[in-house]
Amino acid sequence: MSEKVNIDARGMMCPRPIIELAKARRRSEPGTLIEMIADDLAFESDVRAWCETTNNELQTLDRDGDTVTARILLNG
């Protein structure tokens, strides 16, 4: 069974949400699903770039008003 990690980064400003995501990646095994919610304006583009750079899979990216929820599958 895969692990799931939830990160609430609301109220954190760039680059802190991505720093928290990187910390979670270091603590987690491949196959872990990270669900992260943030309201920083740069988060949507930052999480896309982070996933591309680190070869992790951005499964979904949902916007609800000013809040963005990203689901990232760690590949390794």
N, CA, C and O atoms as CSV, one atom per row, in Angstrom:
chain,resi,resn,atom,element,x,y,z
A,1,MET,N,N,0.843,-1.188,0.000
A,1,MET,CA,C,0.000,0.000,0.000
A,1,MET,C,C,0.882,1.244,0.000
A,1,MET,O,O,1.827,1.344,0.784
A,2,SER,N,N,0.568,2.194,-0.887
A,2,SER,CA,C,1.351,3.414,-0.994
A,2,SER,C,C,1.025,4.380,0.133
A,2,SER,O,O,-0.093,4.416,0.646
A,3,GLU,N,N,2.002,5.137,0.493
A,3,GLU,CA,C,1.849,6.151,1.528
A,3,GLU,C,C,1.243,7.406,0.908
A,3,GLU,O,O,1.421,7.667,-0.282
A,4,LYS,N,N,0.526,8.180,1.725
A,4,LYS,CA,C,0.003,9.469,1.290
A,4,LYS,C,C,0.438,10.515,2.293
A,4,LYS,O,O,0.323,10.314,3.502
A,5,VAL,N,N,0.936,11.627,1.792
A,5,VAL,CA,C,1.390,12.726,2.633
A,5,VAL,C,C,0.567,13.954,2.272
A,5,VAL,O,O,0.425,14.281,1.094
A,6,ASN,N,N,0.028,14.628,3.266
A,6,ASN,CA,C,-0.732,15.864,3.055
A,6,ASN,C,C,0.084,17.040,3.563
A,6,ASN,O,O,0.619,17.011,4.671
A,7,ILE,N,N,0.171,18.074,2.738
A,7,ILE,CA,C,0.888,19.289,3.125
A,7,ILE,C,C,-0.054,20.469,2.930
A,7,ILE,O,O,-0.572,20.686,1.835
A,8,ASP,N,N,-0.270,21.223,3.989
A,8,ASP,CA,C,-1.071,22.440,3.916
A,8,ASP,C,C,-0.110,23.622,3.946
A,8,ASP,O,O,0.431,23.975,4.993
A,9,ALA,N,N,0.090,24.225,2.777
A,9,ALA,CA,C,1.034,25.333,2.661
A,9,ALA,C,C,0.313,26.669,2.505
A,9,ALA,O,O,0.909,27.653,2.067
A,10,ARG,N,N,-0.963,26.703,2.862
A,10,ARG,CA,C,-1.695,27.974,2.782
A,10,ARG,C,C,-1.069,28.983,3.724
A,10,ARG,O,O,-0.748,28.676,4.872
A,11,GLY,N,N,-0.904,30.191,3.216
A,11,GLY,CA,C,-0.284,31.257,3.997
A,11,GLY,C,C,1.224,31.336,3.822
A,11,GLY,O,O,1.844,32.308,4.253
A,12,MET,N,N,1.822,30.333,3.198
A,12,MET,CA,C,3.267,30.343,2.938
A,12,MET,C,C,3.529,31.011,1.588
A,12,MET,O,O,2.823,30.768,0.609
A,13,MET,N,N,4.544,31.845,1.560
A,13,MET,CA,C,4.889,32.539,0.326
A,13,MET,C,C,6.102,31.897,-0.333
A,13,MET,O,O,6.922,31.261,0.329
A,14,CYS,N,N,6.202,32.075,-1.644
A,14,CYS,CA,C,7.298,31.536,-2.444
A,14,CYS,C,C,8.633,31.947,-1.821
A,14,CYS,O,O,8.812,33.116,-1.479
A,15,PRO,N,N,9.550,31.033,-1.672
A,15,PRO,CA,C,9.647,29.666,-2.185
A,15,PRO,C,C,9.254,28.598,-1.156
A,15,PRO,O,O,9.484,27.410,-1.385
A,16,ARG,N,N,8.667,29.007,-0.031
A,16,ARG,CA,C,8.420,28.068,1.064
A,16,ARG,C,C,7.580,26.847,0.690
A,16,ARG,O,O,7.920,25.746,1.125
A,17,PRO,N,N,6.485,26.976,-0.104
A,17,PRO,CA,C,5.730,25.763,-0.441
A,17,PRO,C,C,6.592,24.709,-1.145
A,17,PRO,O,O,6.462,23.518,-0.859
A,18,ILE,N,N,7.456,25.127,-2.049
A,18,ILE,CA,C,8.313,24.170,-2.765
A,18,ILE,C,C,9.377,23.603,-1.827
A,18,ILE,O,O,9.760,22.441,-1.965
A,19,ILE,N,N,9.850,24.389,-0.896
A,19,ILE,CA,C,10.803,23.882,0.100
A,19,ILE,C,C,10.138,22.787,0.937
A,19,ILE,O,O,10.753,21.756,1.210
A,20,GLU,N,N,8.892,23.006,1.342
A,20,GLU,CA,C,8.163,21.989,2.112
A,20,GLU,C,C,7.933,20.731,1.277
A,20,GLU,O,O,8.002,19.618,1.800
A,21,LEU,N,N,7.663,20.901,-0.008
A,21,LEU,CA,C,7.494,19.761,-0.904
A,21,LEU,C,C,8.798,18.975,-1.021
A,21,LEU,O,O,8.787,17.744,-0.984
A,22,ALA,N,N,9.901,19.668,-1.158
A,22,ALA,CA,C,11.208,19.001,-1.257
A,22,ALA,C,C,11.535,18.244,0.028
A,22,ALA,O,O,12.091,17.147,-0.028
A,23,LYS,N,N,11.197,18.815,1.184
A,23,LYS,CA,C,11.417,18.120,2.460
A,23,LYS,C,C,10.603,16.829,2.511
A,23,LYS,O,O,11.107,15.786,2.927
A,24,ALA,N,N,9.349,16.904,2.088
A,24,ALA,CA,C,8.482,15.715,2.097
A,24,ALA,C,C,9.034,14.659,1.153
A,24,ALA,O,O,8.970,13.467,1.453
A,25,ARG,N,N,9.567,15.076,0.032
A,25,ARG,CA,C,10.156,14.125,-0.919
A,25,ARG,C,C,11.329,13.386,-0.288
A,25,ARG,O,O,11.459,12.173,-0.453
A,26,ARG,N,N,12.176,14.103,0.429
A,26,ARG,CA,C,13.345,13.479,1.062
A,26,ARG,C,C,12.947,12.469,2.133
A,26,ARG,O,O,13.669,11.500,2.366
A,27,ARG,N,N,11.809,12.685,2.785
A,27,ARG,CA,C,11.346,11.796,3.862
A,27,ARG,C,C,10.504,10.630,3.359
A,27,ARG,O,O,10.158,9.739,4.134
A,28,SER,N,N,10.169,10.625,2.067
A,28,SER,CA,C,9.205,9.648,1.545
A,28,SER,C,C,9.834,8.695,0.544
A,28,SER,O,O,10.864,8.980,-0.067
A,29,GLU,N,N,9.178,7.557,0.399
A,29,GLU,CA,C,9.618,6.524,-0.541
A,29,GLU,C,C,8.994,6.750,-1.913
A,29,GLU,O,O,7.954,7.399,-2.020
A,30,PRO,N,N,9.626,6.216,-2.973
A,30,PRO,CA,C,8.980,6.247,-4.292
A,30,PRO,C,C,7.600,5.589,-4.209
A,30,PRO,O,O,7.417,4.615,-3.478
A,31,GLY,N,N,6.651,6.112,-4.944
A,31,GLY,CA,C,5.291,5.606,-4.917
A,31,GLY,C,C,4.397,6.376,-3.952
A,31,GLY,O,O,3.182,6.179,-3.938
A,32,THR,N,N,4.991,7.249,-3.146
A,32,THR,CA,C,4.213,8.071,-2.222
A,32,THR,C,C,3.432,9.122,-3.007
A,32,THR,O,O,3.950,9.716,-3.952
A,33,LEU,N,N,2.190,9.344,-2.610
A,33,LEU,CA,C,1.366,10.399,-3.183
A,33,LEU,C,C,1.382,11.577,-2.218
A,33,LEU,O,O,1.023,11.442,-1.048
A,34,ILE,N,N,1.796,12.717,-2.716
A,34,ILE,CA,C,1.790,13.933,-1.906
A,34,ILE,C,C,0.636,14.802,-2.393
A,34,ILE,O,O,0.546,15.134,-3.575
A,35,GLU,N,N,-0.238,15.162,-1.466
A,35,GLU,CA,C,-1.315,16.082,-1.775
A,35,GLU,C,C,-1.007,17.381,-1.059
A,35,GLU,O,O,-0.893,17.420,0.166
A,36,MET,N,N,-0.876,18.437,-1.830
A,36,MET,CA,C,-0.435,19.711,-1.278
A,36,MET,C,C,-1.408,20.803,-1.663
A,36,MET,O,O,-1.826,20.902,-2.817
A,37,ILE,N,N,-1.764,21.620,-0.689
A,37,ILE,CA,C,-2.660,22.739,-0.933
A,37,ILE,C,C,-1.912,24.025,-0.609
A,37,ILE,O,O,-1.241,24.125,0.418
A,38,ALA,N,N,-2.036,25.012,-1.502
A,38,ALA,CA,C,-1.322,26.274,-1.313
A,38,ALA,C,C,-2.135,27.415,-1.916
A,38,ALA,O,O,-2.971,27.207,-2.795
A,39,ASP,N,N,-1.876,28.618,-1.426
A,39,ASP,CA,C,-2.563,29.785,-1.966
A,39,ASP,C,C,-1.586,30.859,-2.454
A,39,ASP,O,O,-1.987,31.990,-2.730
A,40,ASP,N,N,-0.321,30.507,-2.556
A,40,ASP,CA,C,0.678,31.413,-3.098
A,40,ASP,C,C,0.481,31.528,-4.610
A,40,ASP,O,O,0.286,30.517,-5.285
A,41,LEU,N,N,0.530,32.735,-5.140
A,41,LEU,CA,C,0.286,32.960,-6.563
A,41,LEU,C,C,1.250,32.202,-7.470
A,41,LEU,O,O,0.880,31.826,-8.583
A,42,ALA,N,N,2.461,31.974,-7.019
A,42,ALA,CA,C,3.476,31.308,-7.842
A,42,ALA,C,C,3.409,29.783,-7.735
A,42,ALA,O,O,4.095,29.091,-8.487
A,43,PHE,N,N,2.603,29.247,-6.826
A,43,PHE,CA,C,2.638,27.807,-6.567
A,43,PHE,C,C,2.326,26.964,-7.803
A,43,PHE,O,O,3.012,25.976,-8.066
A,44,GLU,N,N,1.317,27.339,-8.549
A,44,GLU,CA,C,0.914,26.526,-9.697
A,44,GLU,C,C,2.067,26.346,-10.689
A,44,GLU,O,O,2.358,25.223,-11.101
A,45,SER,N,N,2.709,27.422,-11.066
A,45,SER,CA,C,3.835,27.302,-12.005
A,45,SER,C,C,5.050,26.670,-11.337
A,45,SER,O,O,5.791,25.926,-11.979
A,46,ASP,N,N,5.264,26.959,-10.053
A,46,ASP,CA,C,6.408,26.389,-9.336
A,46,ASP,C,C,6.304,24.875,-9.200
A,46,ASP,O,O,7.299,24.175,-9.387
A,47,VAL,N,N,5.122,24.358,-8.878
A,47,VAL,CA,C,4.979,22.918,-8.691
A,47,VAL,C,C,5.114,22.194,-10.031
A,47,VAL,O,O,5.656,21.090,-10.085
A,48,ARG,N,N,4.628,22.804,-11.105
A,48,ARG,CA,C,4.821,22.208,-12.440
A,48,ARG,C,C,6.318,22.093,-12.760
A,48,ARG,O,O,6.787,21.047,-13.207
A,49,ALA,N,N,7.055,23.176,-12.525
A,49,ALA,CA,C,8.495,23.197,-12.807
A,49,ALA,C,C,9.238,22.220,-11.906
A,49,ALA,O,O,10.154,21.534,-12.360
A,50,TRP,N,N,8.854,22.151,-10.634
A,50,TRP,CA,C,9.515,21.237,-9.695
A,50,TRP,C,C,9.332,19.796,-10.144
A,50,TRP,O,O,10.291,19.024,-10.146
A,51,CYS,N,N,8.116,19.423,-10.522
A,51,CYS,CA,C,7.856,18.049,-10.967
A,51,CYS,C,C,8.659,17.720,-12.221
A,51,CYS,O,O,9.219,16.630,-12.337
A,52,GLU,N,N,8.714,18.655,-13.147
A,52,GLU,CA,C,9.485,18.421,-14.380
A,52,GLU,C,C,10.973,18.277,-14.075
A,52,GLU,O,O,11.636,17.395,-14.620
A,53,THR,N,N,11.490,19.125,-13.219
A,53,THR,CA,C,12.908,19.118,-12.881
A,53,THR,C,C,13.313,17.869,-12.100
A,53,THR,O,O,14.412,17.348,-12.289
A,54,THR,N,N,12.431,17.391,-11.226
A,54,THR,CA,C,12.766,16.266,-10.347
A,54,THR,C,C,12.259,14.924,-10.876
A,54,THR,O,O,12.456,13.891,-10.237
A,55,ASN,N,N,11.616,14.936,-12.028
A,55,ASN,CA,C,11.066,13.715,-12.644
A,55,ASN,C,C,10.027,13.026,-11.770
A,55,ASN,O,O,9.958,11.798,-11.728
A,56,ASN,N,N,9.222,13.818,-11.075
A,56,ASN,CA,C,8.081,13.298,-10.341
A,56,ASN,C,C,6.822,13.652,-11.116
A,56,ASN,O,O,6.818,14.599,-11.902
A,57,GLU,N,N,5.751,12.889,-10.896
A,57,GLU,CA,C,4.557,13.011,-11.728
A,57,GLU,C,C,3.500,13.908,-11.084
A,57,GLU,O,O,2.995,13.611,-10.002
A,58,LEU,N,N,3.179,14.995,-11.758
A,58,LEU,CA,C,2.086,15.853,-11.325
A,58,LEU,C,C,0.802,15.220,-11.850
A,58,LEU,O,O,0.483,15.333,-13.034
A,59,GLN,N,N,0.065,14.551,-10.957
A,59,GLN,CA,C,-1.134,13.824,-11.384
A,59,GLN,C,C,-2.311,14.747,-11.623
A,59,GLN,O,O,-2.992,14.635,-12.643
A,60,THR,N,N,-2.558,15.654,-10.700
A,60,THR,CA,C,-3.647,16.611,-10.874
A,60,THR,C,C,-3.257,17.947,-10.283
A,60,THR,O,O,-2.428,18.031,-9.376
A,61,LEU,N,N,-3.867,18.983,-10.811
A,61,LEU,CA,C,-3.681,20.344,-10.318
A,61,LEU,C,C,-5.043,21.009,-10.402
A,61,LEU,O,O,-5.538,21.295,-11.493
A,62,ASP,N,N,-5.646,21.254,-9.247
A,62,ASP,CA,C,-7.002,21.802,-9.197
A,62,ASP,C,C,-6.992,23.162,-8.530
A,62,ASP,O,O,-6.354,23.356,-7.495
A,63,ARG,N,N,-7.704,24.100,-9.131
A,63,ARG,CA,C,-7.831,25.448,-8.563
A,63,ARG,C,C,-9.250,25.637,-8.052
A,63,ARG,O,O,-10.222,25.288,-8.722
A,64,ASP,N,N,-9.350,26.202,-6.840
A,64,ASP,CA,C,-10.634,26.561,-6.257
A,64,ASP,C,C,-10.468,27.969,-5.697
A,64,ASP,O,O,-10.008,28.144,-4.569
A,65,GLY,N,N,-10.835,28.952,-6.473
A,65,GLY,CA,C,-10.618,30.344,-6.073
A,65,GLY,C,C,-9.122,30.633,-6.060
A,65,GLY,O,O,-8.442,30.471,-7.073
A,66,ASP,N,N,-8.618,31.059,-4.913
A,66,ASP,CA,C,-7.189,31.377,-4.781
A,66,ASP,C,C,-6.362,30.188,-4.317
A,66,ASP,O,O,-5.148,30.307,-4.151
A,67,THR,N,N,-7.004,29.039,-4.105
A,67,THR,CA,C,-6.318,27.878,-3.572
A,67,THR,C,C,-6.072,26.850,-4.669
A,67,THR,O,O,-6.951,26.568,-5.483
A,68,VAL,N,N,-4.867,26.295,-4.678
A,68,VAL,CA,C,-4.492,25.266,-5.650
A,68,VAL,C,C,-4.139,23.995,-4.879
A,68,VAL,O,O,-3.402,24.035,-3.894
A,69,THR,N,N,-4.679,22.868,-5.343
A,69,THR,CA,C,-4.343,21.570,-4.777
A,69,THR,C,C,-3.612,20.764,-5.822
A,69,THR,O,O,-4.120,20.558,-6.925
A,70,ALA,N,N,-2.416,20.304,-5.480
A,70,ALA,CA,C,-1.599,19.495,-6.381
A,70,ALA,C,C,-1.459,18.098,-5.803
A,70,ALA,O,O,-1.274,17.926,-4.598
A,71,ARG,N,N,-1.548,17.108,-6.671
A,71,ARG,CA,C,-1.294,15.715,-6.276
A,71,ARG,C,C,-0.094,15.248,-7.067
A,71,ARG,O,O,-0.113,15.220,-8.298
A,72,ILE,N,N,0.963,14.879,-6.337
A,72,ILE,CA,C,2.243,14.520,-6.937
A,72,ILE,C,C,2.597,13.105,-6.540
A,72,ILE,O,O,2.594,12.758,-5.359
A,73,LEU,N,N,2.903,12.289,-7.536
A,73,LEU,CA,C,3.356,10.914,-7.292
A,73,LEU,C,C,4.864,10.904,-7.367
A,73,LEU,O,O,5.440,11.274,-8.390
A,74,LEU,N,N,5.514,10.481,-6.284
A,74,LEU,CA,C,6.976,10.441,-6.253
A,74,LEU,C,C,7.482,9.237,-7.020
A,74,LEU,O,O,7.100,8.100,-6.746
A,75,ASN,N,N,8.340,9.501,-7.977
A,75,ASN,CA,C,8.917,8.439,-8.797
A,75,ASN,C,C,10.248,7.952,-8.272
A,75,ASN,O,O,10.692,6.866,-8.645
A,76,GLY,N,N,10.878,8.701,-7.439
A,76,GLY,CA,C,12.155,8.241,-6.926
A,76,GLY,C,C,13.117,9.330,-6.641
A,76,GLY,O,O,14.236,9.066,-6.201
